[in-house]
Amino acid sequence: MRYVLGLIVILLLAAGMAIAAPKVHVIVFGKWTTIKWFTGSDESHSIDLKVRALYVDGQLKEFLLGSPHEITDRLFVARRVFRVNDILPQEAAAAAPRWRWERGGWLLVDRVTGHVSAVNLPEFDPFYSAASWYRDYVAYCGVSDDGKKVYAVVVQLGRRRPILKKPLGEAGGLDVPDSECSVPAWQRQPVRVTFTAKEDQKTTYAVRGHVVDTLTANEDEEGTE
């Protein structure tokens, strides 16, 4: 009788441990594939992009562009690409879907929970904006909704509003990807980011936690010595 009771206790403990144990999520990247990304509405110009699939627990979640940025040993971000059906209404009855690749925004992936979520980047334009990540900060040249203004933008993950949004000038309006300014350049110790506008005008900002300050020319030179 004691043997039976002991066996029951052991089985109950084992069942409790199995229930309490967290589920381990498996995140896997697929093989690289080269796609055509058309940069004009008439498909006369295209760029070759390397993309790969993101699988979570064996299920396809998204397609990603380029290499991910590791924020911590748990979190990383990656640029999203997706296919959109470009078929016209008058063509839909007699034709199969006409898939066209487009660049999207950025995704945040949690290795522990397996959760994939969109990163909110105000004024980020998938065509014109080139993002530069450092730690949990991202810097890019944002474009206004009407396409006329360009902003220097710095966003910190977990915060609703940008910690920096400063006007850089007028938008160029050319159909050239990543064209509104050069990719922002980061510096550590002290943390700084430099934006370069089209006329090679450079502006450097010091990032201190949730605060960003504009540096003068003398302060910028002192920081690079």
ZAVOLO-859502 format. One record per residue (C-alpha): residue number from 0; x, y, z; residue in three letters. Coordinates in Angstrom, 1 decimal. Example, Ala and Ser with C-alpha at 12.3 -4.5 7.8 and 13.67 -1.06 7.14 Angstrom:
node resi = 0; east = 12.3; north = -4.5; up = 7.8; resn = ALA .
node resi = 1; east = 13.7; north = -1.1; up = 7.1; resn = SER .
//
This chain:
node resi = 0; east = 0.0; north = 0.0; up = 0.0; resn = MET .
node resi = 1; east = 2.8; north = 2.4; up = 0.9; resn = ARG .
node resi = 2; east = 4.5; north = 1.5; up = -2.4; resn = TYR .
node resi = 3; east = 1.3; north = 2.4; up = -4.4; resn = VAL .
node resi = 4; east = 0.9; north = 5.7; up = -2.5; resn = LEU .
node resi = 5; east = 4.5; north = 6.6; up = -3.1; resn = GLY .
node resi = 6; east = 4.1; north = 5.9; up = -6.8; resn = LEU .
node resi = 7; east = 1.0; north = 8.1; up = -6.9; resn = ILE .
node resi = 8; east = 2.9; north = 11.0; up = -5.2; resn = VAL .
node resi = 9; east = 5.8; north = 10.7; up = -7.6; resn = ILE .
node resi = 10; east = 3.4; north = 10.7; up = -10.6; resn = LEU .
node resi = 11; east = 1.6; north = 13.8; up = -9.3; resn = LEU .
node resi = 12; east = 4.8; north = 15.7; up = -8.7; resn = LEU .
node resi = 13; east = 6.0; north = 14.8; up = -12.2; resn = ALA .
node resi = 14; east = 2.8; north = 16.0; up = -13.7; resn = ALA .
node resi = 15; east = 2.9; north = 19.2; up = -11.8; resn = GLY .
node resi = 16; east = 6.5; north = 19.9; up = -13.0; resn = MET .
node resi = 17; east = 5.5; north = 19.2; up = -16.5; resn = ALA .
node resi = 18; east = 2.6; north = 21.7; up = -16.3; resn = ILE .
node resi = 19; east = 4.8; north = 24.3; up = -14.7; resn = ALA .
node resi = 20; east = 7.7; north = 24.0; up = -17.2; resn = ALA .
node resi = 21; east = 7.6; north = 26.8; up = -19.8; resn = PRO .
node resi = 22; east = 7.2; north = 25.9; up = -23.4; resn = LYS .
node resi = 23; east = 10.4; north = 26.2; up = -25.4; resn = VAL .
node resi = 24; east = 9.9; north = 28.0; up = -28.7; resn = HIS .
node resi = 25; east = 12.1; north = 27.2; up = -31.7; resn = VAL .
node resi = 26; east = 13.0; north = 30.1; up = -34.0; resn = ILE .
node resi = 27; east = 14.6; north = 29.2; up = -37.3; resn = VAL .
node resi = 28; east = 15.6; north = 31.2; up = -40.4; resn = PHE .
node resi = 29; east = 15.0; north = 29.7; up = -43.8; resn = GLY .
node resi = 30; east = 17.4; north = 29.7; up = -46.7; resn = LYS .
node resi = 31; east = 18.4; north = 32.9; up = -48.5; resn = TRP .
node resi = 32; east = 16.4; north = 33.7; up = -51.7; resn = THR .
node resi = 33; east = 17.1; north = 36.5; up = -54.2; resn = THR .
node resi = 34; east = 14.0; north = 38.5; up = -55.2; resn = ILE .
node resi = 35; east = 13.3; north = 41.4; up = -57.5; resn = LYS .
node resi = 36; east = 12.1; north = 44.6; up = -55.8; resn = TRP .
node resi = 37; east = 10.7; north = 47.0; up = -58.3; resn = PHE .
node resi = 38; east = 11.5; north = 50.6; up = -57.4; resn = THR .
node resi = 39; east = 9.2; north = 52.2; up = -60.0; resn = GLY .
node resi = 40; east = 5.5; north = 51.8; up = -60.8; resn = SER .
node resi = 41; east = 6.2; north = 50.7; up = -64.4; resn = ASP .
node resi = 42; east = 8.6; north = 47.9; up = -63.3; resn = GLU .
node resi = 43; east = 11.4; north = 49.4; up = -65.5; resn = SER .
node resi = 44; east = 13.8; north = 49.5; up = -62.6; resn = HIS .
node resi = 45; east = 14.5; north = 46.8; up = -60.0; resn = SER .
node resi = 46; east = 16.9; north = 45.8; up = -57.3; resn = ILE .
node resi = 47; east = 18.0; north = 42.3; up = -56.2; resn = ASP .
node resi = 48; east = 17.3; north = 41.7; up = -52.5; resn = LEU .
node resi = 49; east = 18.2; north = 38.7; up = -50.4; resn = LYS .
node resi = 50; east = 15.3; north = 37.6; up = -48.2; resn = VAL .
node resi = 51; east = 14.6; north = 34.5; up = -46.0; resn = ARG .
node resi = 52; east = 11.7; north = 33.1; up = -44.1; resn = ALA .
node resi = 53; east = 11.2; north = 33.3; up = -40.3; resn = LEU .
node resi = 54; east = 9.7; north = 30.2; up = -38.7; resn = TYR .
node resi = 55; east = 8.4; north = 30.0; up = -35.1; resn = VAL .
node resi = 56; east = 7.7; north = 26.5; up = -33.9; resn = ASP .
node resi = 57; east = 7.8; north = 25.2; up = -37.5; resn = GLY .
node resi = 58; east = 5.2; north = 27.8; up = -38.7; resn = GLN .
node resi = 59; east = 6.0; north = 30.5; up = -41.3; resn = LEU .
node resi = 60; east = 5.6; north = 33.9; up = -39.7; resn = LYS .
node resi = 61; east = 7.3; north = 36.5; up = -41.9; resn = GLU .
node resi = 62; east = 9.8; north = 37.1; up = -44.6; resn = PHE .
node resi = 63; east = 12.9; north = 39.1; up = -43.6; resn = LEU .
node resi = 64; east = 15.3; north = 41.3; up = -45.4; resn = LEU .
node resi = 65; east = 19.0; north = 41.4; up = -44.4; resn = GLY .
node resi = 66; east = 20.6; north = 40.5; up = -41.1; resn = SER .
node resi = 67; east = 18.8; north = 41.0; up = -37.8; resn = PRO .
node resi = 68; east = 20.0; north = 43.4; up = -35.1; resn = HIS .
node resi = 69; east = 20.5; north = 41.7; up = -31.8; resn = GLU .
node resi = 70; east = 19.2; north = 43.9; up = -29.0; resn = ILE .
node resi = 71; east = 19.7; north = 41.5; up = -26.1; resn = THR .
node resi = 72; east = 20.2; north = 37.7; up = -25.9; resn = ASP .
node resi = 73; east = 16.4; north = 37.5; up = -25.9; resn = ARG .
node resi = 74; east = 15.2; north = 40.2; up = -28.4; resn = LEU .
node resi = 75; east = 16.2; north = 41.0; up = -31.9; resn = PHE .
node resi = 76; east = 14.7; north = 43.2; up = -34.7; resn = VAL .
node resi = 77; east = 14.6; north = 42.5; up = -38.4; resn = ALA .
node resi = 78; east = 13.3; north = 44.3; up = -41.5; resn = ARG .
node resi = 79; east = 10.1; north = 42.8; up = -43.0; resn = ARG .
node resi = 80; east = 9.3; north = 42.1; up = -46.6; resn = VAL .
node resi = 81; east = 6.0; north = 40.9; up = -47.9; resn = PHE .
node resi = 82; east = 4.1; north = 40.1; up = -51.1; resn = ARG .
node resi = 83; east = 1.1; north = 42.1; up = -52.3; resn = VAL .
node resi = 84; east = -1.3; north = 41.2; up = -55.0; resn = ASN .
node resi = 85; east = -0.8; north = 43.7; up = -57.8; resn = ASP .
node resi = 86; east = -3.6; north = 42.5; up = -60.1; resn = ILE .
node resi = 87; east = -6.1; north = 45.1; up = -61.4; resn = LEU .
node resi = 88; east = -9.9; north = 44.6; up = -60.7; resn = PRO .
node resi = 89; east = -10.6; north = 44.1; up = -64.4; resn = GLN .
node resi = 90; east = -7.9; north = 41.3; up = -64.5; resn = GLU .
node resi = 91; east = -9.0; north = 39.4; up = -61.5; resn = ALA .
node resi = 92; east = -11.7; north = 37.3; up = -63.1; resn = ALA .
node resi = 93; east = -9.4; north = 35.7; up = -65.7; resn = ALA .
node resi = 94; east = -5.9; north = 35.8; up = -64.1; resn = ALA .
node resi = 95; east = -4.1; north = 34.4; up = -61.1; resn = ALA .
node resi = 96; east = -2.8; north = 36.7; up = -58.4; resn = PRO .
node resi = 97; east = 0.1; north = 38.9; up = -59.5; resn = ARG .
node resi = 98; east = 2.4; north = 38.9; up = -56.6; resn = TRP .
node resi = 99; east = 4.9; north = 41.8; up = -56.1; resn = ARG .
node resi = 100; east = 7.5; north = 42.1; up = -53.3; resn = TRP .
node resi = 101; east = 7.5; north = 45.2; up = -51.2; resn = GLU .
node resi = 102; east = 9.7; north = 46.4; up = -48.3; resn = ARG .
node resi = 103; east = 7.9; north = 46.9; up = -45.0; resn = GLY .
node resi = 104; east = 8.8; north = 48.1; up = -41.5; resn = GLY .
node resi = 105; east = 10.7; north = 46.5; up = -38.7; resn = TRP .
node resi = 106; east = 9.7; north = 43.5; up = -36.5; resn = LEU .
node resi = 107; east = 10.6; north = 42.7; up = -32.9; resn = LEU .
node resi = 108; east = 11.1; north = 39.0; up = -32.1; resn = VAL .
node resi = 109; east = 11.1; north = 37.5; up = -28.6; resn = ASP .
node resi = 110; east = 13.0; north = 34.3; up = -28.5; resn = ARG .
node resi = 111; east = 11.5; north = 33.3; up = -25.1; resn = VAL .
node resi = 112; east = 7.8; north = 33.8; up = -25.9; resn = THR .
node resi = 113; east = 8.1; north = 33.3; up = -29.7; resn = GLY .
node resi = 114; east = 6.1; north = 36.5; up = -30.1; resn = HIS .
node resi = 115; east = 6.6; north = 38.6; up = -33.3; resn = VAL .
node resi = 116; east = 5.3; north = 42.2; up = -33.3; resn = SER .
node resi = 117; east = 5.6; north = 45.3; up = -35.4; resn = ALA .
node resi = 118; east = 7.9; north = 48.1; up = -34.2; resn = VAL .
node resi = 119; east = 6.2; north = 51.5; up = -34.3; resn = ASN .
node resi = 120; east = 8.5; north = 53.9; up = -36.1; resn = LEU .
node resi = 121; east = 6.9; north = 57.4; up = -36.6; resn = PRO .
node resi = 122; east = 7.5; north = 59.0; up = -40.0; resn = GLU .
node resi = 123; east = 9.4; north = 55.9; up = -41.2; resn = PHE .
node resi = 124; east = 9.0; north = 55.5; up = -45.0; resn = ASP .
node resi = 125; east = 9.6; north = 51.9; up = -46.3; resn = PRO .
node resi = 126; east = 10.9; north = 53.4; up = -49.6; resn = PHE .
node resi = 127; east = 12.9; north = 56.4; up = -48.5; resn = TYR .
node resi = 128; east = 14.1; north = 55.7; up = -45.0; resn = SER .
node resi = 129; east = 17.2; north = 53.8; up = -44.1; resn = ALA .
node resi = 130; east = 17.4; north = 52.7; up = -40.4; resn = ALA .
node resi = 131; east = 20.5; north = 52.4; up = -38.3; resn = SER .
node resi = 132; east = 20.3; north = 50.4; up = -35.0; resn = TRP .
node resi = 133; east = 22.4; north = 50.7; up = -31.9; resn = TYR .
node resi = 134; east = 21.4; north = 48.9; up = -28.7; resn = ARG .
node resi = 135; east = 17.6; north = 49.6; up = -28.4; resn = ASP .
node resi = 136; east = 17.8; north = 52.8; up = -30.3; resn = TYR .
node resi = 137; east = 17.1; north = 53.3; up = -34.0; resn = VAL .
node resi = 138; east = 17.9; north = 56.4; up = -36.1; resn = ALA .
node resi = 139; east = 16.5; north = 57.2; up = -39.5; resn = TYR .
node resi = 140; east = 15.4; north = 60.0; up = -41.8; resn = CYS .
node resi = 141; east = 11.6; north = 60.2; up = -41.5; resn = GLY .
node resi = 142; east = 9.3; north = 61.6; up = -44.2; resn = VAL .
node resi = 143; east = 6.1; north = 63.6; up = -43.4; resn = SER .
node resi = 144; east = 2.8; north = 62.2; up = -44.5; resn = ASP .
node resi = 145; east = 2.6; north = 64.7; up = -47.4; resn = ASP .
node resi = 146; east = 6.0; north = 63.7; up = -48.6; resn = GLY .
node resi = 147; east = 7.4; north = 67.3; up = -48.4; resn = LYS .
node resi = 148; east = 9.4; north = 67.3; up = -45.1; resn = LYS .
node resi = 149; east = 12.4; north = 65.2; up = -43.9; resn = VAL .
node resi = 150; east = 13.1; north = 64.7; up = -40.2; resn = TYR .
node resi = 151; east = 16.0; north = 63.4; up = -38.1; resn = ALA .
node resi = 152; east = 14.3; north = 60.7; up = -35.9; resn = VAL .
node resi = 153; east = 15.6; north = 58.6; up = -33.0; resn = VAL .
node resi = 154; east = 13.3; north = 56.1; up = -31.4; resn = VAL .
node resi = 155; east = 13.9; north = 54.0; up = -28.3; resn = GLN .
node resi = 156; east = 12.1; north = 50.7; up = -28.1; resn = LEU .
node resi = 157; east = 9.3; north = 50.6; up = -25.5; resn = GLY .
node resi = 158; east = 8.6; north = 54.4; up = -25.8; resn = ARG .
node resi = 159; east = 5.6; north = 55.6; up = -27.7; resn = ARG .
node resi = 160; east = 7.1; north = 58.8; up = -28.9; resn = ARG .
node resi = 161; east = 10.4; north = 59.5; up = -30.6; resn = PRO .
node resi = 162; east = 13.1; north = 60.8; up = -28.3; resn = ILE .
node resi = 163; east = 14.3; north = 63.0; up = -31.2; resn = LEU .
node resi = 164; east = 12.4; north = 64.5; up = -34.1; resn = LYS .
node resi = 165; east = 14.1; north = 67.5; up = -35.8; resn = LYS .
node resi = 166; east = 13.5; north = 69.0; up = -39.3; resn = PRO .
node resi = 167; east = 16.2; north = 68.3; up = -41.8; resn = LEU .
node resi = 168; east = 14.8; north = 70.1; up = -44.8; resn = GLY .
node resi = 169; east = 12.6; north = 69.5; up = -47.8; resn = GLU .
node resi = 170; east = 12.1; north = 66.0; up = -49.3; resn = ALA .
node resi = 171; east = 13.7; north = 65.3; up = -52.7; resn = GLY .
node resi = 172; east = 10.7; north = 63.6; up = -54.3; resn = GLY .
node resi = 173; east = 12.9; north = 61.3; up = -56.4; resn = LEU .
node resi = 174; east = 12.1; north = 57.6; up = -56.9; resn = ASP .
node resi = 175; east = 15.3; north = 56.5; up = -55.3; resn = VAL .
node resi = 176; east = 15.2; north = 54.2; up = -52.3; resn = PRO .
node resi = 177; east = 16.9; north = 55.3; up = -49.1; resn = ASP .
node resi = 178; east = 17.6; north = 58.6; up = -50.7; resn = SER .
node resi = 179; east = 16.5; north = 61.3; up = -48.2; resn = GLU .
node resi = 180; east = 19.8; north = 61.2; up = -46.3; resn = CYS .
node resi = 181; east = 22.7; north = 58.9; up = -45.6; resn = SER .
node resi = 182; east = 22.4; north = 56.1; up = -43.1; resn = VAL .
node resi = 183; east = 22.9; north = 57.7; up = -39.7; resn = PRO .
node resi = 184; east = 26.2; north = 57.0; up = -38.0; resn = ALA .
node resi = 185; east = 26.4; north = 56.0; up = -34.3; resn = TRP .
node resi = 186; east = 29.2; north = 56.5; up = -31.8; resn = GLN .
node resi = 187; east = 29.6; north = 55.0; up = -28.4; resn = ARG .
node resi = 188; east = 31.0; north = 56.4; up = -25.1; resn = GLN .
node resi = 189; east = 29.5; north = 58.9; up = -25.3; resn = PRO .
node resi = 190; east = 26.5; north = 57.8; up = -27.3; resn = VAL .
node resi = 191; east = 26.0; north = 60.0; up = -30.3; resn = ARG .
node resi = 192; east = 24.4; north = 59.8; up = -33.7; resn = VAL .
node resi = 193; east = 25.1; north = 61.9; up = -36.8; resn = THR .
node resi = 194; east = 22.7; north = 62.7; up = -39.6; resn = PHE .
node resi = 195; east = 24.0; north = 63.8; up = -43.0; resn = THR .
node resi = 196; east = 21.6; north = 65.6; up = -45.3; resn = ALA .
node resi = 197; east = 21.8; north = 65.7; up = -49.0; resn = LYS .
node resi = 198; east = 24.0; north = 68.8; up = -49.1; resn = GLU .
node resi = 199; east = 26.5; north = 67.0; up = -46.8; resn = ASP .
node resi = 200; east = 25.3; north = 69.0; up = -43.9; resn = GLN .
node resi = 201; east = 26.0; north = 67.0; up = -40.7; resn = LYS .
node resi = 202; east = 24.2; north = 67.3; up = -37.4; resn = THR .
node resi = 203; east = 25.2; north = 65.3; up = -34.4; resn = THR .
node resi = 204; east = 23.1; north = 64.6; up = -31.4; resn = TYR .
node resi = 205; east = 24.1; north = 63.3; up = -27.9; resn = ALA .
node resi = 206; east = 21.8; north = 60.5; up = -26.6; resn = VAL .
node resi = 207; east = 21.5; north = 60.4; up = -22.8; resn = ARG .
node resi = 208; east = 18.9; north = 57.8; up = -21.8; resn = GLY .
node resi = 209; east = 15.6; north = 59.2; up = -22.9; resn = HIS .
node resi = 210; east = 17.0; north = 62.7; up = -23.8; resn = VAL .
node resi = 211; east = 18.7; north = 63.8; up = -27.0; resn = VAL .
node resi = 212; east = 20.7; north = 67.1; up = -27.2; resn = ASP .
node resi = 213; east = 22.1; north = 68.9; up = -30.2; resn = THR .
node resi = 214; east = 25.8; north = 69.3; up = -30.2; resn = LEU .
node resi = 215; east = 27.7; north = 72.3; up = -31.3; resn = THR .
node resi = 216; east = 30.7; north = 72.1; up = -33.6; resn = ALA .
node resi = 217; east = 33.1; north = 72.4; up = -30.7; resn = ASN .
node resi = 218; east = 31.4; north = 69.8; up = -28.7; resn = GLU .
node resi = 219; east = 31.4; north = 67.4; up = -31.6; resn = ASP .
node resi = 220; east = 35.1; north = 67.9; up = -32.2; resn = GLU .
node resi = 221; east = 35.9; north = 67.3; up = -28.5; resn = GLU .
node resi = 222; east = 34.0; north = 64.0; up = -28.5; resn = GLY .
node resi = 223; east = 36.0; north = 62.6; up = -31.4; resn = THR .
node resi = 224; east = 39.4; north = 63.3; up = -30.0; resn = GLU .
//
